[in-house]
Amino acid sequence: MNEEEKQGQKCGEKIGRTIKMLNGAFKQKFIKCAAEAELDEVTLMHGWIMGYLYSNQDKNIYQKTIESDFNINRSTVTTILKLMEKKGYIRREAVDGDARLKKIVLTPQGCETTIKTFDMLEGIERDMLSSIAPQELENFFVVAEKLMVNLSR
């Protein structure tokens, strides 16, 4: 292995570790802020899914849609949705013309929780970006997109 390959490997390990650390730090901040906002029943994934449903209320969203858009396997999504249904955030409604299909809809409680979660996430985003220049943020997104493309190969 030449020096350039060694350097690239070291950087790759650092990037993966850094992404893992960022993910962990974000989760911890989310949990802390959720508890402060009395949203401790909401997990990070529940928040993302409710936000997705809230932003797409004009569309029919099915379990399969969530599986593909969030890149999560079927059994995991099933477990998440069952818990969200049990907590009263969502309900499944039959679709005209296909009794097997159930669209996923936010309940009024789910909408209210989503709005509170959006507000909380906005605060977290503000905190995260407080010392980052617009050009640095743009560079981050460019690099993140390239990493996603490279990882999907």
N, C-alpha and C positions, 0 to 999 in steps of 0.2 A: 504494500500500500504506500503510495507516494505521499508527500507532505500535504499536498492540496486535498487529497482524499481524506487524510487524517483530520485536517482542519474542518472539512465539510461534515465529517462524522461527528466531531465534537460539537459543532454548531447545531446539528440535527438533534443531538441528545439534549442540548441546552434548550432548544426551542420546544421540544416535547415536554421537558420538565417544566419550563416556564408556563406553557399552556396549562398543564396540570395544576401548577401552583395558582395561576390566575383563576381557574375554574373553582378551586377550593376556596380561595379568598372571596370570590363573588358569592358562592353558596353561603359562607359564614356571614357575610354582610347581609345577604337576603334574609337569613334566619333571624339575625339580630334585629333588623329593621321590621320584619314581619311581627316579631314578638312585641316590639314597641308600638306598632300600629294595631295591635290586637288581631293580627291575621295569622296567628301561629298554627292554625289548622291548614294553611295553604303551603304546599311544597313548591319548590321552584318550578318543577314540571307542570304542576296544576296551574301556576301563574301563567306560564308560557301558553298552555293549551287554552285557558280561559281568554287570554288576550287574543289569541288566534281566532277563537270562536266569536268574540266580541267584534273584532275587526272585519269579520266575514259573515255578519248576521244576514246579509242579503243573499247568501249562497247556501246550498245544501252541503253540509259537511258530514261525512261518514267516518267510521273508524278507519277505513282504508285510506281516506284522505290524510288523516292524522299520521298514520303509519308512514306514508310516503313523504309527506311534507316535513316531518320531524325526524325521519330516518330511524324509526324505532320499530322493533319487531312486534308481531301481532300479539303475542302473549303478554308482553309488557304493556302495550296500549290497553289491552283488555283489563288488566289489573288496575291501571291508572284510572280508566273510565269508570269502572265499578266503584272505586273508592270515591271518585268525584260525584257519582250519582248518589252514593250513600250519604255523603256530606251535604247533598242538596244543591250542588253547584250546576249540575247538568241534568237533563232528562233525554231519553231517547224517544223519538216519535216515528211512528210508521209512515212510510212514503206511499202515496197513492200509486197503484199499479204494480207494486212489488212488496208483498208482505214480509219478505226476508230482509229488506233494507230498512235500516233505522237511521234517521239523521240525528245528529247530536246538537242539542240546543241548550243555550244557557238559561237557567231559571232566573227569576228576579233576584234571588239571593246571589246567584253566580254573577249577574251583571253588577250588582253592588260591590261584591268582593273584587271583581275585575277592576272597577274604577279605583278602588282603594289601592289595589296592587299596582296599577299604572302610576298613580301618584307616588307611591313608595319607590318604584323602579326609576321614576324620573329623578328623584332625590339621589338615589344611588348613582345614576349616570352622571349627574352634576358633580358629585363627589369624585368619581373616577376621573372625570375629564378636567378637573379644576386647574391643573397645571400643564395641560397639554395644548400646544398650539394647533390651530386648524390644519396646517401643512403636515404636522406630525400625525394627526389623526387620519388625514387622507392617505399618507404613506402606510399607516397601519392597515387600513382597509385594502389597499393594493396588495400588500404582502400577504395578508390573511386570505384574500381571494386566490393568490398564487399557491399558497399552502394547500387550500382546499382542492384545487385542480390537481396538484401533485399527489395528494393523498388519495384521490379518487382513481388514479391510474392503476 
